[in-house]
Amino acid sequence: MPARVWQALAGLIVLLLIAVVGLDQWQARRGEASLFRFSWPEWRSLEAPPGRDAGRLAVEPVIAPATPGGHRVAIIVDEVGGRRDVFESLRDLRRRVTLAVLPALPLAPAIAREASRSGMEALLALPMEPYRYPELDPGPGALMMSMPQDDLRRLVVRHLEALPGVVGVINHMGSRLTEDRERMRAVLGVLAARRLFLVDAYASNLSVAYDEAKAIGVRVARRQIRIESARGENAERASWNEVGEWAESHGEAIVLAHGDPLTARLLREYIPRWEARGLRLVPVSDLVR
């Protein structure tokens, strides 16, 4: 076979390999698993620009100054570790929205770092076993009822070390595990040692997480309102209207919302309305006790 034919074939193979690598990186940038289960480096929007310290993110604070006084609202948006587009929409709000980042997702470490350096608080969204498991799946790296307490502690430590910059923890699902005092004490012991706080997502009205945290001196809060985006935009708008009313009648509100484009779009609309009524958007750490 002539040399030119071999050269052409080699060129085609190189182009094919470049295309496959590019597709795999694009897949990971969308927050989906790598086609080859490969952990790619952080992506350009989360990297330092050329000529800057590559070990740090060149991110300027994006948070608008807080308005003093008024009733307070803390918005926690969960499941943002796999959606870069949702994270960027929330960051562009220039408000102190709190992000709950699921571990074991491709973009989770980079998002946690950039959130912190942008002036936003990041929490570890700690997946825990719910009732109706495995029909309801809390995701990879979940704390399960079958695990010994030492394994629970080690898993919490591993998740915390994988997400730099997190200031606290909120349970993701966990309607079953948060009802168990011994297992919650094991989890809370790790938080106490690291001086982190807990937000009880109140997945069960029998949750003991809040009381156990108070008992051992871990700072703690409990969400009051959950925004269910699965019910559609009209239902979600009704829930966001409730947020303002709750904050005005109770002085403060902790809200848990799902990390999707609808949530980001409605927050862009509702936050200025709340601020016009004298409500202040604050990081959830302002409302822990």
Secondary structure as UniProt FT lines:
FT   HELIX           3..29
FT   TURN            30..31
FT   TURN            35..36
FT   HELIX           44..46
FT   TURN            50..51
FT   TURN            54..55
FT   STRAND          72..78
FT   TURN            81..82
FT   HELIX           84..91
FT   TURN            92..93
FT   STRAND          98..101
FT   TURN            106..107
FT   HELIX           108..117
FT   TURN            118..119
FT   STRAND          122..128
FT   TURN            131..135
FT   TURN            140..141
FT   TURN            145..146
FT   HELIX           149..162
FT   TURN            164..165
FT   STRAND          168..173
FT   TURN            175..176
FT   HELIX           177..179
FT   HELIX           181..194
FT   STRAND          197..200
FT   TURN            205..206
FT   HELIX           209..216
FT   STRAND          220..222
FT   STRAND          225..226
FT   HELIX           229..231
FT   HELIX           233..250
FT   STRAND          252..258
FT   HELIX           261..276
FT   TURN            277..278
FT   STRAND          280..281
FT   HELIX           284..287
//
